[in-house]
C-alpha cells in the first residue's frame, strides 16, 4: 500500500503593492482610525505627527507630498497600523490616488515617488 504523506494543501495568492526589481523597505506605519478600508497601492503622505494619511495633491503640506505606498489593504476600523513601502520597487498597476475614486497616479506623482526613492515597475 503506497503512503501519501500530504496532510493538506495550501495556496497563497496574497496581492501586494511591493515589486521585485529593487527589494522594498517596508515599515509598520500608523494611521487614523475609522477611515474605512484603505486600498493596497494607495499613495501616502506623512503627517506632522509621523503617522500616514491619504496623499492629496489639493491639500496643504504635508498631505500634498506622496512619500510612501500602502503595501496591503488596511481596514482602519480594525487596526490603525499597516505595512508601508518607504523605499524600493512597487508595481505600477497597483498604485492609486484616492480612497474612493482610486485614480491612477499621474506622471508627476510617479516622478514624486521616484524622488522619494520609490520606483515603479
N, C-alpha and C positions, 0 to 999 in steps of 0.2 A: 504494500500500500504506500503510494507516494505521500509525502508530507508537504503541505503548503504552509510555510511559516508566516504568511502575511496575516497580520491581525486586523488590517483595515487599510483604507486608502485616504490620502489627504490631498486636496487640491488647493493651490494658492493663487489667487487672482486679484490680489490687493493692488489697486491702481494708486500710484503716487506721482507727484509732480517732478520728483528728482530725476535727473538724467544720468547717463553713464559715461559721457565724454570726459568730464572733469569731475571727479568724485566730490559731491557736495559736503559742505559743512552744515550740519543740522543741529539746531539748539531747541530747547523747550522754551517757548515764549508764553507770556501771559496775555490774556485778552479780557475785555469787559464781559460780564455775564449777560445772559438773556438777549443776545443779538440774533438768535436763530442759528441756523446751520451755515457755517462759513465753508464755501466750497474749496476743494483742493485746487491749487494753482492760482488762488486769489493773490493779487499783488497787495503787499502790505506796507504800511508806513510805521514809523516808530514814534510813539508819543513821548512827551517830555518826561513822563514818569518811568519810561523804559518798557512799557507794555506795547503790544502791537495792535493796530487797528486797520480797517479797510483803507487802502490808498484811494484818494480822490483828488484829481488834478484841480478841481474847482475850490477846494478847501484852502485854508491858510496853512502856513508852515506850522508844524512839521508834517501834517497829513497830506501835503501835496508832493511828497517825495517818496517814490517807490524804492524801498531798500531791502525788501525780503519777499519770499513767496511761501505760502502755506503748502506744506507737503502732503497733507491728507485732510479730508473733511473734518470739521470740528463743530460739534453740537454744543454751543455755549450755554444751553440750558442744563447740560450735564457736567461740563468741565470748562474751566477758564484757562487751561493750558493746552498748547498744541505744538506740533513739530513745525519748525520754521527753517527754511533754507536761507542762510545768510551769505553763502559763497558757493560757487561751483555751477554745475550744469543743471538746467531744468528743461523739461520737454515743452516746446513751444505750443503744441496742440492742447496742452492742459492749462495754459495761462489765461487768466481772465481778470477783467477790471469790473468791479461791482458785485455786490452780493446778490442783487435781484436781477439786474439786466444782463450781467455776465458777458460783457462785450470783450472781443479780442483786443489785446493791447496794441497801441499804435507803434509806428516805427520810433517815435520819440520816447515812448515809455520803455520799449525794448532797449534803446540806447541808454536810458537812465539806469536800467537794471545792469547793463554792461558796465557802466561807470561805478556801480555798487559791487562789482565783481561777481555778478550772476549772469551766466552765459546761456543762451538758448541753443537748443539742438533740434 
